Amino acid sequence: MNNRCESEEWLKQYQQMVSMMDTINTNDTPDTTAQDKPSQSADTSSAMIPDEETDLAVEALNQLNLGKRHLLVEDYSSAVMCLQESCQLFDQRFRIGAEECGEAYLYYGIALLELARLEDGLFDGVVHTKLADTETEDEEEEEADDEEEEEEAGNGKTEDKAEDKAEKSDDKKTDTEEDIEDSDEEKKKRLNAAKEADTESANVMQSSASADAPPECVASTSKGETSAAKDDDTEDEASNIEVAWEVLCLAKGVFEAFIEKNDNKLKLSETYQKLGEISIEWENNTNAIDLLNRCLTFRKEILSEDDRLIAETYYQLGIAHSFSSDIQNANNCFQSAIQVIETRIVNQKSRLATIPAEDLETTEKIKRELTQLESLLPEMRVKIEDSNDQMNNEKEGLQRQESE
């Protein structure tokens, strides 16, 4: 926030300086030499300022692209750092909420949301330990089988084999301990990076978007309290997901203001999607349903009917309806998501049949997508089964109450 204040002050000083230069240049004086000097100085300043502004814009764009790459490889801490810097530079070069800032706000909000989700799962290290233990057990079983076979072939080498086994067992224990230590070190590094990103993000973007925000952009906790009603200490330590909400609301305002330009409709739909997902996290399901329906309207208008983004929105809508105990609408949304995926599979298989045999790259790409799509269907069908079970349990509960 300090950087934004400094940048705004710099712009005011720059505007005052240009105004003074114009006043000097318009004054008529008999000294032509003196008249030329201010003019030359003004020309020099005018030549320098655009260069500085160009450098800011270029660096902002570089940081934006770098942040996108970090997002792609799921390095969310680095993505947050780069995209935070990009937002600051865009704000400094243009202004807060300018059209040029929208994309940086969007990706910054997405990076913060993903980092928040990563933090929630940071201490699931038991999985790695269990995997290491499982690999060790498998190796021990294989060596035990080999030992039995060799003992049957010749009992004279039993003692040597036992010594070898002891040495290998010690080696495996050492390797496993080192792996666990490395895993712990990696988790600590990721946690520290996440905390640093959390602190800096909260300091930079905490208060920019909330003053005149529409109702759907008033951040609420799982208990329904607004962020404005929290204690001062809580506000000073805003979480990544809270800052993500504020930044995405900034992006939403930009894309809505310039909705007819470029691909802002698609970016606005993505913004609605992420805001809807955050609302689900906060158990504000009514707001989530409203935002996701807006997203769905834009995506169905812009994208093809078999686009995976449409299926994603239907799926999140189904979750929101399910949490609202609206089982019928939840099932309808899950079923719509399945239909989109099934249509996509059929279309991609048809496309695969028309691709030339020598185009291996496209062939492999489509095959990978088909594998991913087919793996999604069981999970979606399970969601429908869970919803039906929930509906049946509610009916049985009502019947018991009526009978009593």
Phi, psi and omega in degrees: 000324178299321179298321180294319179297317179296321180293320178295320178296321179297318180295321177297316179296320179296317179296320177296319181296317179296320179298318178297320179297319179295320180297317180297318184292332183273347179287135178271122178229146181289337183278100183292330179294315178294330180290327182287327186296311177300323180298318179294320179296318179296319179297320180296316180296318180296329179285328183283320185299313178301325178297317179296318180295322178296317178299319178299315181296319181294316180294321177299317180293322178298316179294324177297312180295322178295319177297322177299319179295319177297322176298320183298323181264011175064031172265080192288327179297314179294323179298317179299315181300312182294316184287330173297315177297320179299316179298318179299316182292318178297318178298320181290321182286321182251265174187162178296127180085009178290158182303320184293343184273346190303312183295321178297318177300315183300308184289328175297316178298319179296316180298318178296320179297314180294324177295321177298318178294324178295318180299323180297333182250017185294327188261023174274041184288348179301328181300314181296320179296318179296321178298318179296318179296321181295317178297320179296317180297319179298317179296320179296320179295317179298318181291325178296318178296317179298321181295318180298318180296319182289327177295323178293323181287323181199115183283348184290343184258016186296316183295317178299320182294321179297319178296318178299319181296319179297317179297316180294323179297318177298319179298317181295320179297317179298315180298318181296317179298319179295320179297317180294320178297317178299320180297318178297318178300316181296319180295321179295318179298315180296321179295316179297318179296320180295320179295318178298316179296321179300312183296311182295321180296318180295322180292328187276315193242017192293319193245013189283330195248352196271345190299306182247033184290143176291168186305321183289349179254019171268110186296136180228147178275179180295341179266004176088005180276143176281156181296333180291338183272000181282167177292161180297323181297321180294321180294325180289341182239055181298139180281167179301320184289329176289319177293323177301318179301312182297317181293319179294328175293324174299313179299318179301315179298321179294310184292326177291325180288332182235046191292334184274358184262140174050227181253038184294333177297317180293320178293323177295321178297322177294322178296315176302319181301311183291322176296323176295320179295321177295320178299322176296317178301323181271006179062025174264073191289329178297314177296321180298316181297318179297312182295317182290328175294322175298316178301315182298320180300313180293318183293322178291332178285325189263318191265165175289158188293342180256017182288138183294334179295326177293319177297321179298317180293317176302318182297313180294324175298319178299319179296315180298316178296322180296317178292339176271005181064023175264078191293321183297312178294325178299312179297321178298319180292316178298320179294322177296320178298318179297318180298320178297316181295316180296320176297318179298318180298314180299315182294321180289327176293321176295319178294322181298325181291339182263354183281135179300148184298330183282348179274074185291325183297312179295321179300313180295323179297315180293321179297319178297319179295318179299319178299316179297315182297316181293333178284341180281330187299316180301320180297319179293321178293325177297323178299320178294318179297318179296320179296318178296320177298318179298317180295318179296320179296320179295319178297317180296322178296319178294320179296322179294319179295320179294320181292328179285000000 
